[in-house]
Amino acid sequence: MSSGVSDRFVGEWLFERVSSLRRTHFVRACSVVAFLGLWWAISLFYDPFFLPGPREVVTEVVYIVRYDAFITHLAQTLTRVVIAFGIGLMLAVAIGIVMGVSKTGEQFFETFVIVGLTMPAVAVTVIMLMVLGMNNTAAIATIVFVITPLMTENIWEGTKNIDRDLVQMAQVFNPSWPAVLRSVVLPQLVPYVLAASRFGLGAAWKIVVIAEFFGLGDGIGYKINESFELFSLSGVLAWTLSFVILMTIIEFGIIKQVEKRLTQWRGDEGSERIGVSLFQT
């Protein structure tokens, strides 16, 4: 009897899980179809030279991927983003924790964070390219300078919201600060680090394209600039679209999976939201 009840429970859980996934994919597909439909409808009122439709841009994307060294330029862009993001994340975690646990550290680094948040990304790009030259170092330095304050602010706030009682309890059993940091502080910071990583990575994609557009000889931004100089809107849209598609695959195929694995301890992510209860009343 108990075995039958257990099998039924598992079957219902699997059915609800599959239904939820199907509903999620369906809604996302609808949003893509709506965007493409709106784009196609607007393009009907313009000459393809001034506003190409989805079909023309997809044709250009296929040509780019097959004949225009897409993989080479993409690899250059990804390499710059990965290196800069790694450096920026390590700096953000270190500085954010220091600012969260130390008043002196907060007062020391707060000015740098505010300056970094307020400086325009284009201005930072131009300054780095003029100071460091038209090279990978300038592009990486630009990304690090822009994304580090963004991520630091989130981790800083997360550190201040850590449960102090858990820290004090851990110190009773193990007074070693590195052990407390590893076993108590960092696990509580995981959601904040993931949120900061998403902000930082999103900004990094934009900044690297700007840097490549202005001063580098390869990468996605360089090819967008090349199409711009030829006044080829289809080329600009094709390079942009191909880049966006790949970044979307990385977001949903890698980042979200890592986030799920690291936050399993928080329980089911499909918990009821406030909107559901409001509209069901």
N, C-alpha and C positions, 0 to 999 in steps of 0.2 A: 504493500500500500504506500509506504513512505517513498519507495523508489519511483512509483508512478507519479506521485505528487511532485517529486524533485524533477523528474523528466519534463513534466508539464510546465513547471516554473522556468526551467532552462529554455524550453521551447518558446514560451511567451517572451522571455527576456531577449532572445535572439531575434524574434519577429519584430519586437519594438525597436531594437537596435538597427536592424536592416531598414525598417520603415523610416526611421529618423535619418539615416544616411541617404536614402533615396530622396526624401523630402529636401534635405540640404542641397544635394546635387541638382535637384530640379529647380530650386529657387535660384541658385547661382547660374544655371544654364539660362533661365529666363532673363536674368539681368544682362547677360552677354547678348542674347538675342535682341533684347530691347535696345541696347546700345547700338548694335550693328544695324538694326532697322531704322533707328533715328538718323544715323550717319548716312545710310543709303538714301533715305528720303530727302535729306538736306542736299546731298550731292546731285540730285536730279535737277536742281535749279541752277547749277553752275557748270561751266565748262570743265571737263576732266583735268585740264592743265592747271586750273586754279583751285579746284577741290575734287581730287579723285575719289571715287567711291571705294567700298570695301573690295570689290573684285579686282580693280586696278592695283590697289595696294598689296593685296595678297599675291597677285602675279609678280609684283616687284619683289616681295619677300622671298618667293621661290627662287627668283633669279639671284638675289643676294646670297642666299644660303648655298646655292649651287656653284656660282661663278665669281663671287666678289670677296673671297677670303673672309667669310663671315666668322668662321671658327678662330682664325688667327686674331682678328680684331677683338672678338669676344673674350678670348683667353687673356689678352692684354688688360682689358677692362676688369675682368674678374680677379686677376692677380693683384692689381692695385687695390681693389676694394677689400679683398681678403686680408692682405697685409695691413692696410690702414685700419680696418675694423678690429683686427686682433690687437694692434697696439692701442687703439682708442678704448677698447673694452677693458683691457688690463689697467690702463690709467684711470678710467672712470670708476672701476670697482675699488681700487686702492684709495683714490682721492675721496670717493663717496663715503666709504667706511670711516676714514679719518675724520671727515667733516661731521659725520653722524654721531661719533662717539666722543669727539673732543671739541670743546667750545673754541679753544685756541686754533685748532685745525680748521674749524668752520670759518672763523674770522680771517684766517690767512688765505684760504683758497676761494672764499666767496667772491672777491673782486674779480679774480681770473674767470670764474664761471660766468658771472654777469657780463663781463666784457666779451667772452666767447659767444654768449647767447645773443648779444645785441649787434655784433659785427655782421654786415651783409656778406653772404657767401661769395658773391661775385667779387667784392673788394678783397676778401681773403685770397681768392684764387689769383687775382691780378698781382697782389703783393708777393705771394709765394713764387709765382712764375718769374717776376722781375728780380727777386732776391736770389732764388735758388737756380734759376734757369729753366729752359723748356725741357724738363726731363721727368723721369718717374719719381724722383725724390720730391720734387715740387708738388706733384699730384698727390702723393701719399701724405705729405705734410699738410696739404690743404684739407684733405678729408679728416685727418686726425684732429686738426685744429677746430674744425666745425662740429664734428660729431661727439668729441669728448665732453664738452660742457652739457650737451643734450642728455647724454647717458648719465653723467655725474649727478645732475640734478635729481633724476629719478631714484638713483641708488642712495643718494644722500637722504632724501625723504623716507625711503624705505628703511634705512638704518635707524632713523629717529623713531620709527614706529615699531621697532623690535620690542618684543615682550621682555621687559627688564626682569620680571620675576623669574622667567626661565633662565636668564643669564646668571642671576644670583644663585639659583638652585644648582646650576651646573658648576658654579665656582665652589660650592660646598663640597661636591664630590670630587672635583678635579680643578684645582686652582690654576692650572696652566692656561694662560690666555690663548696661546695658539690652539689648544685642544677645544676650548670654549668657542673660539672663532670658527673652527672647522665643524664642530658637531651641533652648535646651537645658532650661531649668528648667520652663517652662510646658508643653511637650509631655509631660514626665514626670509632671506633675501632673494631666493630663487625667482619668485614671481616678479619682483622688481627688476632683477637683472634681465629676465626674459623680455619684459616690457621695454626696458631701456635698449636692449639689443634690437628690438623691432624698430624703435624710433631711429636708432643710430644707423642701422642697415638701410632703412628707407632713405635717410638723408645721404648716406654714402653713395648710393646709386646715382642720385641727382648731382652731387658734387663732382664725382669722377667724370661724368659726361660734360659738365661745364669746363673742367680743367682740360680735358681732351679737346674740347671745342676751341678753346682759346689758344692752346700752345703746344699740343703734342702731335706727333706724326703718325699715330696709330690709335686704335680703340674705337668704340662705338661713337663717342663724341666727335672724333676726327672725321668719321664717315658722314655723320650728320652735317658737319660743317662743309664737307666737300659737296654734298647734295645741295646745301643752302647756296653755296657760291655758284652752282650751276642752275639755280632757281628751279630745282626739281622737287616740288612738294611731295610727289609720289615717293621719291627717294628718301626724303626726310621722314615721312610717315612710315615707310617700310622699315627703315632702320630702327625707328622708335618702337614700332609695333613688335618687331622681332625681339627687341630687348625686353619690352614689357612682358611678352609671353613667357620668355625664359625666366624672368624674375618672379612671375606668378607661379610658375612650376616650382621654383626653389622655395617660395613662401609656403605653398600648400603641401608640397611633397617632402620637404626637409624640415623647415623651421617649425611648422605646426606639429609634425610628428615628434620632434625633439621636445617641444613644449609639453605635449601630452605625456611623454615618458617621464619628464622631470617633475611634473605636477600631479602625478597619479595619487599621491598621498592626500591631496585636497578633496578627493571624492569625485563623483560623477560630474563632468562638465555640463551635462545636459539638465542641470537642476532648473526648477521652475523659475521664470523671470517675472518681474513685477508686472510687465505688460500683459502676461497671460492672465494673471488674477484680476487685473483691472477690466479686461474685456470679457471676462467670463461672469462678471457680476450682473 
